[in-house]
Amino acid sequence: MARAVFGASVRRVEDPHLIRGAGRYVDDLQPAGCLHAVFFRSHLAHATIGRLSLDAARAAPGVVAVWSADDLSDVKPLEIEEAVDGMPRPERRVLASGRVRHVGEAIAMLIAASLTEARDALERIELDLEPLPVVTGVERALAEDAPILYPELGSNVAFRKRTRRGAVKRAFDQAELVIHEKLVNQRLIAAPLEPRAALAWMDGGRLVVQVSTQSAYGVRDAIASGLDLAEGDVRVVVQDVGGGFGSKGGCLAEELAVAAAARRLKRPVKWIEERSENCAVTYQGRGQLQDVELAAMRDGTVVAVRSEILGDMGGHLEPFSAFVPVITPDLQTGCYKIAASQSTVTGVYTNAAPTGPYRGAGRPEAIFLIERMMDRLAQELDIDPVDLRLRNFIAPSEFPYKNPAGATYDSGNYAGVLRKLTEIAGYKGLRRAQAEARKQGRLQGIGIASFVEIAAGSEADEATVRLEPDGAITVITGSTPHGQGHQTTWAQIAADHFGVPIEQVRVLFGDSDQPAFAIGTFGSRSATVSGGTVDATASKLSEQLRSLAASAVEAAPADIVLEDGQVQVRGVPSRAMTLQALAQWATKAKREAELSATAEFAPDDSVYPFGAHLAQVEIDPDTGGVKVLRYVAVDDCGNVINPMIVEGQVHGAIAQGLAQALYEGVEYDEDGQLLTGNFTTYLLPTAADLPMFQTDRTVTPSPNNPLGVKGIGEGGTIASTPAVVNAVMDALRPLGIKNIDMPLTPFKIWEAISRSSRR
């Protein structure tokens, strides 16, 4: 099959209705008789719950119900995955009972006729909390005298996983140089434009939930399980979603509570998260402290890496929380041929918000670890960081390559992508300009980051593709887009199978009643798994249409071709039918079932996108301010479905990774109070804070799926953070400054410069 639309920069079909303000988000819906839910939350980070009186709130105007944990005891705890065999999993109920473990933890749920009445009635809830000692840092939480969040566990250790691959001890014993560094990957707030939101109602005997989520089917399964219902008794609907970045990948307590309330009250119930709640309660990202050693020879050959990683789990585990730090060691060798790798990952409970997946989810932490250490090694050996990487890369001839953790990289050319980056950026010229700037006393730096990530996984999706009576093609996908452009890219994939323009293809999503399935839209899985499923299903339908056409025109199916929106006998244009005519013929022949196809697809294995990014910065020594002068990125996501959409994904991801390097960071005080609970105190960059991004690509198809695609949604986030940090530290190198914890704020940099003996 020739692909005419696949690979073209087609303008996104999703955008016009959003630009016109015609998007449909959860809060745009106001069904008749809708009630409004709010949550009464703890103002202390650690306390036992004493007296809780709800009577006055229940008597407030407009209030329909006020419930505590006891009132919702029939709702099952959230399902928490066992990321490490045998790890204890304390119950995670929708409302706190007995003890609260972070500021904002929900203690009561209040439902009223209007949102104003609900908020007013919250003030009438009476609560006595008995304060307990607070711990917010992971190292302090592991001290012998630290306050323990779960007394039944005996410590604040949520889980521990040790791995050793290869001859680690021998490698370190024989190494000519060992670099040691302690790296901080600070907590981040996902900050989607639309916070979490849910609206639930009963439709006959079925529960319907409209929710802002990345996983319609995941929410359905979680609600069915939590309320002890059959999956068929729950329908989940997803329309427009205002961002997620991982924070909407699971079904959390509030969504489950809203569903329970609608079922109990037999009326629609809506909950819209406030921005302050989103900052304080919805799980945050990153939160790792990494103690790392890199063993190397004097010629720059890296022989082993060893890490002790403390993952901040916050006050309790949420769905997917524990998987994030456990993933990190699997990629801590990065793009390099490092034979020995060892790690200990310890999940630690602290009196802070839970953590969970955030754009990249464990992979940015891994690449930050190895890329910072590669730059530290280059600095110690006085080797150019590009040359050091080239000496250690896995060679193209070695793919598929199994890294020490057992991950099999599908395909790659890491040296090729880095060389292309240096050519585009004019790397040698940048170094000459830097040398000249240093002579003038200016602090200029150049940072490189090479990355590989794991994407997609091997869990199957299901899709349906059908030919409509008017000749249009309908694609029903299980993926739940929230900015990725699936309605465009899936239409491109399908259009080529039927020889029609994408305007003739309609993509439907976000309804768990439709004949489709996907575990969710996260993990850079969509192009590979969901796109691969659309491709497989469209291929199945095209074969069915050829069979139908063969019967209609009395020819062999092998002689039928599908092109230009019609079926015809190969080489005989006079014996042709439009798709519309074929649909009408099939209906008259009572073969309309053959106008639809449903299929599953799972890739053979994960895919491994890769790339190399470069940042050039200059620091004002008087203020510590960082100006990013230039940013260049070369990514490889295999075959590209839509270059324009790929560019958009790369731009957005770079912005988020750069923001972690320079701007964003969650802060708590010693009492566990969140100091960055709104957009005044939590610093998000604007377009004015970002440079222009210069992007390019190489194409190394994946052998693990028929389309040859890899993911692209997270690569920029993975690469940009170490690239920018490496650039800043390169600028500060003449002052003898080797490491500063992120975010690299002007004050931190100014303070480091002020302390430098070489100033």
Buried (B, 14 or more C-beta within 10 A) or exposed (E): BEBEBBBBEBEBBBEEEEEEEEBEBBBEBEEEEBBBBBBBBBEBBBBEBEEBEBEBBBEBEBBBBBBBBEBBEEBBBBBBBEBBEEBEBBEBBBBBBEBBBBBBBBBBBBBBBEBEBBBBBBEBBEBEBEEBEBBBBBEBBBEEEBBBBBEEEEBBBBBEBEBBBBBBEEBBEEBEBBBEBEBBBBBBBBBBEBBBBBBBBBEEEBBBBBBBBBBBBBBBBBBBBBBEBEEEBBBBBBBBBBBBBBBBBBBBBBBBBBBBBBBBBEBBBBBBBBEBBBBBBBBBBBBBBBBBBBBBEEEBBBBBBBBBBBBBBBBBBBBBBBBBBBBBBBBBBBBBBBBBBBBBBBBBBBBBBBBBBBBBBBBBBBBBBBBBBBBBBBBBBEBBBBEBBBBBBBEBEEBEBEBBBEBBBBBBBBBBBBBBBBEBBEBEEBBEBBEEBBEEEBBBBBBBBBBBBBBBBEBBBBBBBBBBEEBBBBBBBBBBBBBBBBBBBBBBBBBBBBBBEBEBBBBBBBBBBBEBBBBBBBBBBBBBBBBBBBBBBBBBBBBBBBBBBBBBBEBEBEBBBBBBBBBBBEEEEEBBBBBBBBBBBBEEEEBBEBBBBBBEBBBEBBBBBBBBBBBBBBBBBEEBBBEBBBBBBBBBBBBBBBBBBBBBBBBBBBBBBBBBBBBBBBBBEEEBBBEBBBEEEBBEBEEEBBBEBBBBBBEBBBBBBBBBBBBBBBBBBBBBBBBBBBBBBBBBBBBEBBBBBBBBBBEBBBEBBEEBEEE
